[in-house]
């Protein structure tokens, strides 16, 4: 196999292999941390699934668009992240997962495909004053077609505070188990151009180690019939505020509806679907 082609800017950090960088900003300090939060209603929908770390198992064949990203780093460490199929040979994941990669593969349903090229968003950077990662997205191009269905980007529906987010990942269940696909749900509490913030109250869902790069999806239902009419990708798991992912944690998703991220994807994945 040819050497992995890694396209990135010098703005990467040597600690980029951590799954969810610990943030120092609280919701009360968001304005000082460079975000401009809207008024946030305390929103804990009773219909949310248990958190991912406690496990709602999902059969991989039922959600083939969500894949494992297996990483061998330049430090010889091996790592796991999650990703989403968005094109015939394209997987969207978090840039911090792959910026120090020596080799990468994508796994789904017992099949493994090598990654031949990685494209990291040119704006990818750690802002230590803010305590967040910006433009934390990367595209993995596999050496051959994935043969899997793709999830569309949701660009025709503006995300709103309180919208339900369906989350998926292969990360930790809160114990020693990881690598099994799990799902859960959160709600969008604060939305900025760069990030979607979702609080974990202890009653709803949350992401944890290994879920980085996984998707936040928004289901859209027909108001008349109540049936699911649309679904699309709006976020990529980036960071969290508590290393143990416990109650009081806040997950930051990279906001995929950001026009600069949509443009980045469109330029590299010609067959991406838009909803």
C-alpha positions, 0 to 999 in steps of 0.5 A, spaced: 500 500 500 502 507 498 503 511 504 497 515 507 497 522 504 495 526 510 493 533 508 493 538 514 495 545 516 501 546 521 495 548 526 495 541 529 497 539 536 501 533 538 496 532 543 490 531 538 490 523 539 485 525 545 478 523 544 474 529 547 479 534 549 477 537 556 474 544 556 475 549 561 469 553 559 462 552 562 456 555 560 456 561 564 463 563 561 461 562 554 461 569 552 468 570 555 470 563 551 468 566 544 461 564 544 455 568 543 450 563 547 442 565 545 437 564 551 437 557 553 431 553 556 432 548 561 430 542 556 430 535 558 425 531 553 423 525 557 423 521 550 431 521 550 434 514 550 439 512 555 446 515 555 451 511 550 456 510 555 450 506 559 448 502 552 443 502 547 446 497 543 445 498 535 445 492 530 451 495 525 447 492 519 441 497 521 446 503 521 451 501 516 453 509 515 456 509 522 463 506 522 469 504 526 475 509 524 481 504 527 488 508 528 495 507 528 499 513 530 506 515 529 507 514 536 505 507 535 499 508 539 493 504 537 486 508 537 479 508 536 474 513 533 467 513 530 465 516 523 460 517 518 459 515 511 457 521 506 460 518 499 461 512 496 468 512 498 468 518 503 467 518 511 467 524 515 470 524 522 474 528 527 480 531 525 483 531 532 482 523 531 487 523 525 491 528 525 497 524 528 495 518 524 500 513 521 495 508 518 488 508 518 482 503 516 475 504 516 471 498 519 464 496 518 460 489 518 466 485 519 470 488 513 476 493 513 478 498 508 484 502 508 484 509 508 489 512 502 488 519 503 486 524 509 483 531 508 483 535 514 479 542 514 484 548 513 481 551 519 482 546 524 486 549 530 486 548 538 484 554 541 487 553 548 484 560 551 477 558 549 478 551 551 475 548 544 477 545 537 475 549 531 473 546 524 474 539 528 472 535 521 476 531 517 475 526 510 477 519 510 478 517 502 478 509 502 482 506 497 476 502 494 468 504 494 465 502 501 459 499 498 455 502 504 449 507 504 451 514 505 448 519 510 446 526 507 448 533 510 442 537 513 442 544 509 435 545 508 433 545 515 436 550 520 438 547 527 434 550 533 435 550 540 431 544 543 432 540 537 433 533 538 440 530 536 440 522 535 447 520 536 451 514 535 458 511 536 463 506 538 465 509 544 466 507 551 460 504 555 462 507 562 466 501 563 471 497 560 467 495 554 468 499 547 467 498 540 460 496 540 455 501 536 451 504 541 445 510 540 442 515 544 439 522 544 441 529 546 438 536 545 441 542 542 442 547 548 446 552 545 448 553 537 454 557 534 457 558 527 462 553 530 459 548 535 453 545 537 453 545 545 449 539 548 448 538 556 448 531 559 443 532 565 444 525 567 437 523 565 439 524 557 444 521 553 451 523 552 458 521 548 464 519 551 471 516 549 471 513 542 465 517 540 469 522 537 468 523 529 461 520 530 455 524 528 449 528 531 443 527 526 436 531 526 430 527 524 425 531 521 417 529 522 411 530 518 407 535 522 400 532 519 402 524 519 407 524 525 412 520 520 419 521 519 420 525 513 427 527 513 434 526 516 441 529 516 447 530 519 448 536 523 454 535 527 461 531 529 463 529 536 469 533 538 470 535 545 467 534 552 467 538 558 468 532 563 473 526 562 469 521 565 463 523 561 458 524 567 452 528 569 454 535 568 458 534 562 457 538 556 459 535 549 461 540 543 459 538 536 463 541 530 457 544 527 457 541 520 452 546 517 457 552 518 458 554 510 465 553 510 465 546 512 459 545 507 464 548 502 470 543 504 466 537 504 462 539 497 469 540 494 472 533 496 466 529 496 462 530 489 457 525 490 455 527 497 447 528 499 444 534 501 437 534 505 
